[in-house]
Amino acid sequence: MKIDQTHGLWRPNPYQQQQVSKSVQKKGKMGQDQVHISKEAKVMLEKQNQTNVHTDRQAKLERIKEQLEKGTYQVNSKKVAERVFDFWFRSS
C-alpha cells in the first residue's frame, strides 16, 4: 500500500483560480462594506445624546475608578448576592 498518493484530496485547478482573479480585477473592488442608519435610529441617537444619563454614568465610572486606584472601593456583597440571585432565579 502506497501512502504518498493523494487521490482523495481536493486540489484547486490553477486555471480556474486565474479566471476568478481576472473577473475580480475587471469589477474593481469586490464588494465594500456599507452601513445605512435609518432616520429613526438617528432620532434615537440624538435623544440619547440630549439626556444626562450618559454624563451621570460617566461621572459614576470616574468616581469608581478613583476609588479603585486609591484602594478605598468597598464592594457591597449583599447587593452582589441579590443581583446574582435575581438573575438566576427571578428572571424567568
N, C-alpha and C positions, 0 to 999 in steps of 0.2 A: 504494500500500500504506500502510495506516494503522498506525502503531506504538504508538498510545496505547490500543488495545483490549487487554483482558485476558481473553480467552476461555479461555485455558489455565490461568489462575491460580485456585487454590482460595481461596475466601473463606468464613470461618465464618459460619454462619447465626446472627444475633443472637438469634433466638427460641430456638434450641437452646441457646445459651450461657446464657440466662436459666433454662431448665429445669434445666440441670446445677447452676447455683449454688443454686437453690431446694432441690434434692434434698440438696445438701451441707449447707445450713443446717438442714434437718429432722433429719439424722443427728447434728448437733452437730459435734464434731471428727472429721475424716476420718482414720481410721487412725493410731494412735500407735505409735511405735517401742517395742518391748519387748525386753528381754534376759532370757533364762532361763539360769541357770547350774546345771548338773547337780550332783548330790551328789558324783559322782566328781571333778568339776573343783574343787569346794570343798575336798575332801580333799587333792587335789594341791597346791592353793594353800597350805593350812595346812602341809603337809610342806615346801614350798619356803620358807615364811617361817621355819620352825624351823631350817633348815640355816644354816650360816655362810657358804655360798658367796656369798650376796648381799653380806654385810658385807665379805668378803675382796675381792671385785671392786670394791666401792665404795672401799675403802682404797687399792687399786692405782690406781684412776682419780684419786683425790685426789693421790696421790704424783706421778703423771704430770703432772697439771695444775700442781702446784707447780714441777716441773722445767721445764715449758714456759714458765711465767711468768718464771722466773729465767734461762732460756736455757741450762740445763745438760742438757737432754734429748738423749740420743745415740741415733740410730736405728741398729739393728744391720742393716746392709744384707744380710748373709749370711742372716739369718733371713727377711727380707722376700723375698729371691730364692727361698729354699727353699719358702716358703709359696705364692708365685706359681707356681712350677714344679709343686708338688704339686696345686694347684687345677686347672691346665690340663692336666697330663699324667698324673696318677695318680688322678684322681677317678673314672675310668670303671670 
